[in-house]
């Protein structure tokens, strides 16, 4: 039974390395390290227990930093067709198609916003102007490493200063994206997901 606990801890640590999301990696790694710490104490392997306890502390520290990541975000207003935007859409093309199967890189967006974290592109929002402060969203994409809803919360807090007060999503995208829309406070009306940006997103 004790060995099974050790195997479980090892398996969780290995699985954590397969996560594309930094948050999921840290969470699963923390759980795995916790299980492995318990196992090491059971077999009186104190150096192993100390090492895994240190990993837990490191993971918790970085999770706290990730939770405050919005302080490191920057919003860059782009233009359709410019190099960095085209590069991002091409580089993440397959992942984008997974979540937005109807999205086409040949679409024409009136508005383009890139969210950067510590200088690294972390998300892209594309849309067309619907008038009266409304933006019809064509793409609201976060790169795998930053897919924890913090980008959306940051972006939606900044858009009113850009004159955007309502977001419309005509395309539901994948089931995962529909779940994201609901979590971020979008309401479905007549087949369209709508969000008033005066509303605070669910964190």
C-alpha positions as semicolon CSV with decimal commas, in nm:
position;residue;x (nm);y (nm);z (nm)
1;X;0,000;0,000;0,000
2;X;0,285;0,237;0,085
3;X;0,449;0,167;-0,251
4;X;0,119;0,244;-0,426
5;X;0,124;0,588;-0,264
6;X;0,473;0,638;-0,403
7;X;0,364;0,530;-0,751
8;X;0,064;0,767;-0,733
9;X;0,286;1,061;-0,640
10;X;0,531;0,979;-0,918
11;X;0,249;0,945;-1,172
12;X;0,101;1,282;-1,078
13;X;0,439;1,455;-1,113
14;X;0,489;1,295;-1,456
15;X;0,135;1,388;-1,568
16;X;0,193;1,747;-1,457
17;X;0,480;1,773;-1,706
18;X;0,234;1,698;-1,988
19;X;0,015;2,000;-1,911
20;X;0,033;2,289;-2,157
21;X;-0,126;2,524;-1,904
22;X;0,123;2,658;-1,649
23;X;-0,148;2,675;-1,384
24;X;-0,255;2,313;-1,432
25;X;0,109;2,203;-1,435
26;X;0,177;2,374;-1,103
27;X;-0,144;2,250;-0,937
28;X;-0,100;1,886;-1,037
29;X;0,272;1,899;-0,959
30;X;0,192;2,036;-0,613
31;X;-0,051;1,753;-0,545
32;X;0,197;1,496;-0,674
33;X;0,478;1,643;-0,464
34;X;0,251;1,639;-0,159
35;X;0,170;1,272;-0,209
36;X;0,536;1,193;-0,267
37;X;0,634;1,385;0,048
38;X;0,396;1,170;0,250
39;X;0,543;0,858;0,089
40;X;0,900;0,968;0,162
41;X;0,815;1,028;0,528
42;X;0,655;0,684;0,551
43;X;0,974;0,515;0,431
44;X;1,191;0,756;0,634
45;X;1,357;0,904;0,325
46;X;1,396;1,252;0,470
47;X;1,608;1,404;0,189
48;X;1,337;1,305;-0,062
49;X;1,067;1,445;0,166
50;X;1,259;1,771;0,203
51;X;1,307;1,804;-0,172
52;X;0,936;1,751;-0,244
53;X;0,835;1,987;0,035
54;X;1,058;2,249;-0,130
55;X;0,885;2,182;-0,464
56;X;0,548;2,237;-0,298
57;X;0,665;2,572;-0,160
58;X;0,802;2,674;-0,500
59;X;0,477;2,576;-0,676
60;X;0,261;2,760;-0,423
61;X;0,478;3,071;-0,457
62;X;0,449;3,064;-0,836
63;X;0,074;2,998;-0,824
64;X;0,034;3,308;-0,610
65;X;0,235;3,503;-0,868
66;X;0,022;3,360;-1,149
67;X;-0,291;3,461;-0,960
68;X;-0,164;3,819;-0,964
69;X;-0,052;3,798;-1,326
70;X;-0,289;4,071;-1,436
71;X;-0,044;4,320;-1,282
72;X;0,209;4,213;-1,546
73;X;-0,031;4,229;-1,840
74;X;-0,018;4,491;-2,112
75;X;-0,284;4,562;-2,375
76;X;-0,151;4,638;-2,722
77;X;-0,389;4,770;-2,985
78;X;-0,299;4,620;-3,320
79;X;-0,409;4,651;-3,681
80;X;-0,544;4,377;-3,904
81;X;-0,277;4,230;-4,126
82;X;0,026;4,351;-3,930
83;X;0,315;4,110;-3,887
84;X;0,292;4,009;-3,520
85;X;-0,082;3,946;-3,541
86;X;-0,056;3,735;-3,854
87;X;0,231;3,544;-3,696
88;X;0,027;3,461;-3,383
89;X;-0,275;3,349;-3,583
90;X;-0,055;3,126;-3,798
91;X;0,156;2,989;-3,512
92;X;-0,150;2,888;-3,305
93;X;-0,367;2,801;-3,604
94;X;-0,435;2,439;-3,505
95;X;-0,512;2,524;-3,142
96;X;-0,738;2,810;-3,251
97;X;-0,931;2,575;-3,480
98;X;-0,985;2,340;-3,186
99;X;-1,170;2,607;-2,988
100;X;-1,302;2,819;-3,278
101;X;-1,370;2,577;-3,566
102;X;-1,557;2,843;-3,766
103;X;-1,285;3,107;-3,739
104;X;-1,100;3,198;-4,056
105;X;-0,770;3,386;-4,063
106;X;-0,901;3,552;-4,381
107;X;-1,166;3,742;-4,189
108;X;-1,139;4,118;-4,168
109;X;-1,142;4,267;-3,819
110;X;-1,198;4,634;-3,739
111;X;-1,044;4,594;-3,394
112;X;-0,745;4,387;-3,288
113;X;-0,602;4,365;-2,938
114;X;-0,303;4,164;-2,819
115;X;-0,254;4,094;-2,449
116;X;0,109;4,047;-2,345
117;X;0,243;3,906;-2,020
118;X;0,597;4,017;-1,933
119;X;0,650;4,097;-2,301
120;X;0,517;3,761;-2,426
121;X;0,200;3,745;-2,640
122;X;-0,063;3,570;-2,426
123;X;-0,395;3,640;-2,597
124;X;-0,567;3,790;-2,901
125;X;-0,907;3,955;-2,940
126;X;-1,045;4,029;-3,286
127;X;-1,378;4,191;-3,365
128;X;-1,581;4,420;-3,583
129;X;-1,741;4,745;-3,473
130;X;-2,113;4,702;-3,418
131;X;-2,172;5,067;-3,332
132;X;-2,275;5,229;-3,003
133;X;-1,987;5,074;-2,813
134;X;-2,059;4,721;-2,931
135;X;-1,788;4,484;-3,053
136;X;-1,886;4,173;-3,249
137;X;-1,617;3,929;-3,144
138;X;-1,460;3,707;-3,408
139;X;-1,189;3,559;-3,189
140;X;-1,110;3,572;-2,817
141;X;-0,811;3,342;-2,782
142;X;-0,561;3,275;-2,503
143;X;-0,241;3,081;-2,563
144;X;-0,223;2,747;-2,375
145;X;0,017;2,868;-2,107
146;X;-0,219;3,150;-2,002
147;X;-0,555;2,977;-2,027
148;X;-0,688;3,048;-1,678
149;X;-0,944;3,326;-1,745
150;X;-0,715;3,598;-1,604
151;X;-0,650;3,732;-1,955
152;X;-1,023;3,770;-2,017
153;X;-1,074;3,947;-1,685
154;X;-0,788;4,186;-1,761
155;X;-0,895;4,248;-2,120
156;X;-1,260;4,310;-2,036
157;X;-1,157;4,559;-1,766
158;X;-0,954;4,759;-2,021
159;X;-1,192;4,760;-2,318
160;X;-1,433;5,028;-2,185
161;X;-1,144;5,277;-2,203
162;X;-1,124;5,185;-2,574
163;X;-1,492;5,269;-2,622
164;X;-1,613;4,907;-2,605
165;X;-1,895;4,849;-2,356
166;X;-2,073;4,542;-2,498
167;X;-1,933;4,220;-2,645
168;X;-2,134;3,999;-2,883
169;X;-2,034;3,642;-2,968
170;X;-2,241;3,504;-3,256
171;X;-2,034;3,184;-3,277
172;X;-2,035;2,953;-2,976
173;X;-1,716;2,771;-3,070
174;X;-1,628;2,453;-2,884
175;X;-1,791;2,324;-2,567
176;X;-1,486;2,441;-2,371
177;X;-1,530;2,791;-2,512
178;X;-1,900;2,794;-2,425
179;X;-1,807;2,703;-2,068
180;X;-1,556;2,989;-2,069
181;X;-1,818;3,237;-2,191
182;X;-2,058;3,134;-1,916
183;X;-1,784;3,159;-1,653
184;X;-1,693;3,508;-1,771
185;X;-2,052;3,627;-1,736
186;X;-2,181;3,612;-2,095
187;X;-2,556;3,563;-2,131
188;X;-2,711;3,384;-2,428
189;X;-2,993;3,578;-2,593
190;X;-3,147;3,478;-2,927
191;X;-2,850;3,256;-3,010
192;X;-2,592;3,526;-2,932
193;X;-2,370;3,548;-2,626
194;X;-2,372;3,900;-2,479
195;X;-2,167;4,064;-2,207
196;X;-2,197;4,414;-2,067
197;X;-1,849;4,516;-1,963
198;X;-1,977;4,706;-1,662
199;X;-2,038;4,362;-1,507
200;X;-1,751;4,208;-1,318
201;X;-1,644;3,867;-1,451
202;X;-1,664;3,559;-1,231
203;X;-1,313;3,475;-1,109
